[in-house]
Amino acid sequence: MNNWLKLGFTKDDVRKPGSDRLIDALVAYGTPDQIARRLGEHLEAGADHVAIQVLRPSREDNPMAALTELSGALGLTR
């Protein structure tokens, strides 16, 4: 928690389940283009890498379709 406080978040921000402000700072969500823009903002702010994990409604859902769509928005090719 101390690192979040050092970064300007409050104790209320980091209490479960996390404030909207905290979630917005940590999670890129929306359309593939919106997610790509958000990841770009992290890189422009000084991140030297970002992690991408597709959240699925259930374990049975295959994340590959979402990752493939996102890779296009990020300009990645095979």
N, CA, C and O of each residue as an XYZ file, in Angstrom:
312
protein
N       0.814     -1.180      0.000
C       0.000      0.000      0.000
C       0.863      1.251      0.000
O       0.480      2.257     -0.598
N       1.998      1.215      0.645
C       2.834      2.418      0.731
C       3.245      2.943     -0.637
O       3.302      4.155     -0.841
N       3.534      2.041     -1.581
C       3.903      2.500     -2.924
C       2.749      3.233     -3.593
O       2.963      4.241     -4.266
N       1.524      2.736     -3.414
C       0.366      3.427     -3.997
C       0.209      4.806     -3.375
O      -0.115      5.771     -4.068
N       0.439      4.903     -2.068
C       0.335      6.202     -1.395
C       1.408      7.154     -1.907
O       1.148      8.344     -2.086
N       2.615      6.637     -2.144
C       3.700      7.467     -2.683
C       3.366      7.978     -4.083
O       3.824      9.045     -4.491
N       2.568      7.207     -4.808
C       2.182      7.595     -6.169
C       0.967      8.521     -6.194
O       0.474      8.874     -7.265
N       0.485      8.912     -5.012
C      -0.597      9.887     -4.958
C      -1.981      9.323     -4.709
O      -2.957     10.072     -4.681
N      -2.082      8.014     -4.529
C      -3.380      7.430     -4.214
C      -3.618      7.536     -2.713
O      -2.677      7.659     -1.929
N      -4.874      7.486     -2.330
C      -5.231      7.557     -0.914
C      -5.514      6.156     -0.380
O      -5.640      5.199     -1.144
N      -5.612      6.054      0.933
C      -5.967      4.760      1.531
C      -7.339      4.306      1.049
O      -7.568      3.111      0.862
N      -8.250      5.252      0.849
C      -9.568      4.895      0.317
C      -9.461      4.338     -1.098
O     -10.216      3.437     -1.464
N      -8.528      4.863     -1.900
C      -8.339      4.361     -3.265
C      -7.940      2.889     -3.269
O      -8.413      2.120     -4.106
N      -7.074      2.494     -2.341
C      -6.514      1.140     -2.394
C      -7.289      0.124     -1.558
O      -6.965     -1.063     -1.584
N      -8.298      0.563     -0.824
C      -9.136     -0.398     -0.093
C      -9.952     -1.213     -1.079
O     -10.384     -0.703     -2.113
N     -10.161     -2.489     -0.752
C     -10.959     -3.361     -1.613
C     -12.319     -2.745     -1.849
O     -12.913     -2.228     -0.903
N     -12.834     -2.774     -3.040
C     -12.306     -3.403     -4.239
C     -11.399     -2.489     -5.059
O     -11.051     -2.835     -6.188
N     -11.015     -1.358     -4.534
C     -10.222     -0.379     -5.284
C     -11.142      0.682     -5.859
O     -12.222      0.374     -6.362
N     -10.714      1.918     -5.783
C     -11.549      3.018     -6.285
C     -11.557      3.039     -7.809
O     -10.700      2.435     -8.455
N     -12.528      3.736     -8.370
C     -12.560      3.919     -9.824
C     -11.269      4.576    -10.294
O     -10.743      4.228    -11.350
N     -10.764      5.514     -9.523
C      -9.519      6.213     -9.878
C      -8.350      5.231     -9.977
O      -7.555      5.307    -10.914
N      -8.244      4.315     -9.021
C      -7.173      3.317     -9.037
C      -7.326      2.376    -10.225
O      -6.359      2.106    -10.937
N      -8.536      1.879    -10.437
C      -8.777      0.954    -11.550
C      -8.473      1.637    -12.879
O      -7.842      1.036    -13.749
N      -8.910      2.878    -13.047
C      -8.639      3.601    -14.290
C      -7.143      3.787    -14.519
O      -6.691      3.789    -15.664
N      -6.375      3.941    -13.451
C      -4.926      4.118    -13.581
C      -4.220      2.811    -13.917
O      -3.161      2.828    -14.543
N      -4.785      1.689    -13.515
C      -4.113      0.396    -13.661
C      -4.578     -0.436    -14.840
O      -3.810     -1.230    -15.382
N      -5.828     -0.263    -15.242
C      -6.437     -1.172    -16.204
C      -6.818     -0.426    -17.477
O      -7.476      0.614    -17.427
N      -6.400     -0.963    -18.607
C      -6.825     -0.432    -19.906
C      -8.040     -1.250    -20.348
O      -7.968     -2.476    -20.423
N      -9.140     -0.585    -20.635
C     -10.347     -1.295    -21.026
C     -11.076     -0.495    -22.091
O     -10.820      0.694    -22.283
N     -11.988     -1.168    -22.779
C     -12.761     -0.516    -23.826
C     -12.562     -1.227    -25.149
O     -12.316     -2.433    -25.190
N     -12.672     -0.470    -26.229
C     -12.461     -1.035    -27.560
C     -10.966     -1.282    -27.759
O     -10.147     -0.734    -27.022
N     -10.605     -2.098    -28.742
C      -9.177     -2.295    -29.010
C      -8.427     -0.981    -29.237
O      -7.299     -0.829    -28.768
N      -9.037     -0.033    -29.948
C      -8.370      1.253    -30.173
C      -8.195      2.036    -28.872
O      -7.157      2.664    -28.661
N      -9.205      2.001    -27.997
C      -9.089      2.682    -26.705
C      -7.996      2.043    -25.845
O      -7.229      2.742    -25.183
N      -7.935      0.729    -25.862
C      -6.909      0.022    -25.092
C      -5.529      0.346    -25.639
O      -4.603      0.594    -24.867
N      -5.376      0.348    -26.960
C      -4.085      0.671    -27.572
C      -3.647      2.084    -27.193
O      -2.476      2.309    -26.886
N      -4.579      3.034    -27.212
C      -4.246      4.409    -26.799
C      -3.792      4.451    -25.348
O      -2.820      5.130    -25.016
N      -4.488      3.730    -24.491
C      -4.153      3.728    -23.061
C      -2.779      3.105    -22.830
O      -2.000      3.613    -22.023
N      -2.476      2.020    -23.521
C      -1.148      1.414    -23.397
C      -0.080      2.382    -23.887
O       0.996      2.470    -23.294
N      -0.367      3.105    -24.961
C       0.560      4.126    -25.457
C       0.802      5.221    -24.434
O       1.920      5.720    -24.307
N      -0.244      5.598    -23.702
C      -0.086      6.611    -22.650
C       0.870      6.129    -21.563
O       1.676      6.905    -21.050
N       0.779      4.855    -21.216
C       1.705      4.295    -20.220
C       3.146      4.372    -20.725
O       4.053      4.737    -19.977
N       3.348      4.030    -21.986
C       4.700      4.083    -22.558
C       5.205      5.520    -22.626
O       6.364      5.788    -22.308
N       4.340      6.442    -23.039
C       4.732      7.856    -23.110
C       5.053      8.428    -21.732
O       5.847      9.361    -21.613
N       4.438      7.869    -20.697
C       4.680      8.334    -19.328
C       5.959      7.750    -18.739
O       6.330      8.070    -17.610
N       6.640      6.883    -19.514
C       7.919      6.374    -19.044
C       8.005      4.880    -18.826
O       9.079      4.368    -18.507
N       6.905      4.168    -18.989
C       6.983      2.710    -18.855
C       7.872      2.163    -19.962
O       7.800      2.625    -21.101
N       8.709      1.182    -19.637
C       9.532      0.588    -20.691
C       8.942     -0.732    -21.180
O       9.461     -1.329    -22.123
N       7.876     -1.186    -20.555
C       7.107     -2.321    -21.046
C       5.736     -2.303    -20.379
O       5.559     -1.717    -19.311
N       4.786     -2.943    -21.012
C       3.450     -3.081    -20.438
C       3.042     -4.546    -20.549
O       3.470     -5.249    -21.465
N       2.231     -4.993    -19.632
C       1.718     -6.367    -19.659
C       0.273     -6.335    -20.140
O      -0.512     -5.473    -19.744
N      -0.057     -7.282    -20.992
C      -1.415     -7.368    -21.513
C      -2.003     -8.702    -21.084
O      -1.421     -9.757    -21.337
N      -3.151     -8.649    -20.439
C      -3.874     -9.853    -20.047
C      -5.343     -9.624    -20.342
O      -5.941     -8.666    -19.854
N      -5.914    -10.496    -21.136
C      -7.332    -10.402    -21.459
C      -8.118    -11.053    -20.324
O      -7.868    -12.206    -19.970
N      -9.063    -10.314    -19.759
C      -9.926    -10.869    -18.724
C     -11.123    -11.520    -19.396
O     -11.763    -10.924    -20.263
N     -11.415    -12.730    -18.995
C     -12.471    -13.513    -19.631
C     -13.617    -13.754    -18.658
O     -13.401    -13.867    -17.451
N     -14.838    -13.832    -19.184
C     -15.978    -14.126    -18.312
C     -15.870    -15.496    -17.635
O     -16.319    -15.667    -16.502
N     -15.275    -16.470    -18.332
C     -15.115    -17.804    -17.752
C     -13.844    -18.436    -18.303
O     -13.285    -17.974    -19.297
N     -13.402    -19.485    -17.650
C     -12.184    -20.179    -18.095
C     -12.354    -20.815    -19.470
O     -11.378    -21.027    -20.189
N     -13.584    -21.112    -19.824
C     -13.845    -21.760    -21.110
C     -13.673    -20.802    -22.287
O     -13.459    -21.246    -23.415
N     -13.762    -19.509    -22.043
C     -13.613    -18.526    -23.118
C     -12.151    -18.434    -23.532
O     -11.262    -18.283    -22.694
N     -11.920    -18.527    -24.825
C     -10.566    -18.446    -25.367
C     -10.209    -16.975    -25.597
O     -10.941    -16.271    -26.292
N      -9.107    -16.502    -25.031
C      -8.743    -15.088    -25.177
C      -8.097    -14.747    -26.521
O      -7.826    -13.576    -26.785
N      -7.846    -15.736    -27.368
C      -7.097    -15.485    -28.602
C      -7.797    -14.511    -29.543
O      -7.129    -13.695    -30.179
N      -9.111    -14.574    -29.648
C      -9.815    -13.649    -30.546
C      -9.610    -12.210    -30.082
O      -9.346    -11.323    -30.893
N      -9.732    -11.981    -28.781
C      -9.538    -10.627    -28.251
C      -8.093    -10.180    -28.420
O      -7.840     -9.023    -28.758
N      -7.146    -11.077    -28.191
C      -5.729    -10.727    -28.362
C      -5.408    -10.434    -29.825
O      -4.633     -9.525    -30.121
N      -5.998    -11.196    -30.731
C      -5.778    -10.963    -32.159
C      -6.322     -9.599    -32.568
O      -5.665     -8.862    -33.303
N      -7.513     -9.263    -32.098
C      -8.111     -7.959    -32.411
C      -7.272     -6.827    -31.818
O      -7.059     -5.804    -32.469
N      -6.803     -7.007    -30.600
C      -5.977     -5.993    -29.954
C      -4.635     -5.845    -30.662
O      -4.114     -4.735    -30.771
N      -4.073     -6.945    -31.143
C      -2.783     -6.858    -31.834
C      -2.889     -5.992    -33.084
O      -1.938     -5.293    -33.433
N      -4.034     -6.031    -33.759
C      -4.235     -5.165    -34.918
C      -4.241     -3.698    -34.531
O      -3.641     -2.870    -35.217
N      -4.921     -3.370    -33.429
C      -4.970     -1.979    -32.964
C      -3.596     -1.494    -32.516
O      -3.302     -0.300    -32.579
N      -2.758     -2.421    -32.066
C      -1.406     -2.067    -31.626
C      -0.405     -2.049    -32.781
O       0.755     -1.681    -32.598
N      -0.861     -2.448    -33.973
C       0.030     -2.459    -35.129
C       0.990     -3.630    -35.138
O       2.044     -3.569    -35.771
N       0.631     -4.701    -34.438
C       1.481     -5.890    -34.397
C       1.034     -6.860    -35.479
O      -0.159     -6.987    -35.756
N       1.980     -7.532    -36.080
C       1.655     -8.518    -37.106
C       2.396     -9.806    -36.807
O       3.322     -9.832    -35.996
N       1.987    -10.855    -37.460
C       2.652    -12.156    -37.283
C       3.908    -12.203    -38.089
O       4.612    -13.212    -38.076
